[in-house]
């Protein structure tokens, strides 16, 4: 089962097998409150952004979902900037 932030039916066509596998292979950890929790690997974040960025191409998003796609694009751009900065070191 996919996490809520990518489980919508309209995103299904944009989730490839690699993304699906990374999302379903969660990491177990202990939350700040001491409770056991599950998370995802950080490497998947740009891939999740890509899912949301590609979805508007199909014209399947509502206005509020378009805002999520725009924020995904901003986050992906910021992550790319960090990567370039890291290469300069």
C-alpha positions in Angstrom: 0.0 0.0 0.0 1.4 3.4 -1.0 1.6 6.4 1.4 -1.3 8.9 1.3 0.7 11.6 -0.5 1.0 9.4 -3.6 -1.9 7.1 -3.3 -4.4 9.1 -5.3 -5.7 7.3 -8.4 -4.7 10.1 -10.8 -1.0 9.7 -9.8 -0.9 6.0 -10.5 0.3 6.4 -14.1 3.3 8.4 -12.9 4.6 6.0 -10.3 7.1 3.5 -11.8 8.3 0.3 -10.3 11.4 1.8 -8.7 9.4 4.5 -6.9 6.8 1.9 -5.8 9.5 -0.3 -4.4 11.2 2.5 -2.5 7.9 3.7 -1.0 6.9 0.2 0.1 10.3 -0.6 1.7 10.0 1.6 4.7 12.4 2.2 7.5 11.5 1.5 11.1 12.6 4.1 13.6 11.8 5.4 17.1 9.9 8.8 16.9 10.8 11.7 19.3 7.9 10.6 21.5 9.4 7.2 21.9 6.8 5.4 19.7 7.9 3.1 16.9 7.3 4.7 13.5 7.9 4.0 9.8 9.5 6.4 7.3 10.9 6.5 3.8 14.5 6.9 2.6 15.5 10.5 1.7 16.6 9.4 -1.7 12.9 9.0 -2.7 12.0 12.6 -2.1 13.1 13.9 -5.6 11.3 11.0 -7.1 8.1 11.8 -5.3 8.5 15.4 -6.5 8.9 14.1 -10.1 5.6 12.1 -9.8 3.8 15.3 -8.8 5.6 17.4 -11.4 4.7 15.1 -14.3 1.0 14.7 -13.2 -0.1 18.1 -14.5 1.0 17.2 -18.0 -1.9 14.8 -18.1 -4.3 17.6 -17.1 -5.6 15.5 -14.2 -5.1 17.9 -11.2 -7.5 20.1 -9.4 -6.4 23.6 -8.4 -5.3 22.5 -4.9 -3.4 19.6 -6.4 -1.7 22.0 -8.9 -0.4 23.9 -5.8 1.1 20.6 -4.5 2.8 20.0 -7.9 4.2 23.6 -7.9 5.6 23.1 -4.4 7.1 19.8 -5.6 8.8 21.6 -8.4 10.2 24.2 -6.0 11.5 21.5 -3.7 13.1 19.6 -6.5 14.8 22.7 -7.7 16.1 23.5 -4.2 17.4 20.0 -3.9 19.2 20.3 -7.2 20.8 23.6 -6.0 22.0 21.8 -2.8 23.5 19.1 -5.0 25.4 21.6 -7.2 26.7 23.4 -4.1 27.9 20.1 -2.7 29.8 19.4 -6.0 31.8 22.7 -5.6 33.4 21.5 -2.3 
